[in-house]
Amino acid sequence: MNRTVSQAARILGVDSQQVKNWAWAFKDYLTQGANPGRTRPRTFTDEDVLALIHVALHWEEEPDIEAIRMGLNYGRHDEYRHFLYENTPILQAPPEDLDETWTYGILLNGAADLLELARNYKRGADSILDSALKAGEARDWGYPVLFTYRHALELYLKIIGRNEDLTHSLKECVEQIEKQLKQKIGSPIREWILEFDTVDPFGTAFRYADDEAGTLRYSEFWVDFVQLKHVMGKVFEALDNAVWTLEQQNDLPEPSWCWRERKR
């Protein structure tokens, strides 16, 4: 993240002039943006601010400049990264040199491939389930696993069925697809999908542990996570095949509008 002089000053707890003084005095340890010349504003990268944090922490009334430089030469200022993170917003302006090599974050711009997003929810559920089994904590992680699988199902069904209705009902999404296909989804895929709708008809039972629908309030169900992963693999394989068929027919809708909730 690139910061202005005032933003850097706020992190360092000094005034802007002091930041400018340090930027010039320790320019050999900073990027060019920290001292760009008179016609351009100063900008400080994360590494610049880390170096300046080191300077600030070792600055005294009569500072030992050589000792500070020695610390910067050894790169010990990286130990202050946690302090930098705690003074950085979560939503940041994109770095100027952002490209595909930046693999540790995500650029949020509303341009996500929503079909791929649905697939990633499924992969996320698989990952959470595997971690739960490995940790022996399926009971504690159960609702996040089930919610993520259910949400992936909802996205898939709305894309395939061109469903624009304000609904979280998997049953309604299935019926929309069957209306278009003029036939029912095959067994046991259909029954497995509708089992989720039975216990979570409004998309809230797993999200909030909300059993207002009553199904979980008066009944108990055992879910075998190993069997669940196998079954979900079959379900999403069938849904991906449906997507592939529509793509071959040039009949797959643009997914961006498929579940956009309209104002009541």
C-alpha positions, 0 to 999 in steps of 0.5 A: 500500500502506498501512503501519503506523507500525512498517512505515514506521519500518523503511523509514526506519531510525528508531524509531516515535516519530520517524515520529510526530513527522515525521508531525505536523511535516509533516502538510500533505504527508501524507494524513489517515491519517498523523494520524487522531486518537487513536482510530484507528491511523496508516496511511501511503500510498506517497506518505506514505512517499515524503515521509517518505523525503525528510524522513529523508534531509535530517534533521540534528541541527539540520535546516533545516525550511524547506529540507525543506518546499521540497523537498516543495513541489517534489515531488522526493521522487518520485525515491525511489520505487525505494527504496520499491519495494525495501522493499515486499513483492510480495504487498500488502494491497489498498488501501482505495480499490481500484477498476476505475481501478487498471489497473497491477496485479491483485487476487489473490483466487482468483476469476478467470474461468478461461475468460478466463484460458485466452484470456489465455494465448493472447493472451499467447503471441501477444504474446510471439511478435510481440515475438520476431519484431520483435526477430529472436529467435524462437530465444531466445523459442521455448520460452516461446511454445510453452509458453504456447500449449500451456498455453492449449490444455490449459486450453481442452480441460479446460474443454470436456471436463470433464476432472478427471483428473490429467493434462497430456496433450493427447491424453487431453484430446482423447479426453475431448472426443471421448468426450462428443461421440461424434465426432472433432474435425475436421481439421486442428484435431485434428492440430495439437493432437496435434502439441503432445502429440507433442513435449510429452506431459507438459507439461514439454518447453517448460516445463523444456526436458525431453525425457525423452519422447524425441521431441525427443532424437532428432528435429529440427523447424522451427517457422515462427512466422508460420505458427504464429500463423496456425494457433493462431488457427484452433485457438483460434477452433474452441475458442471456437466449441465454447465458444459452442455449449456456452453456447448449450446451457447445457452449459458446465461451471463452469471452476473445477474442470476442472483442479484436480489431485487428491492422489495 
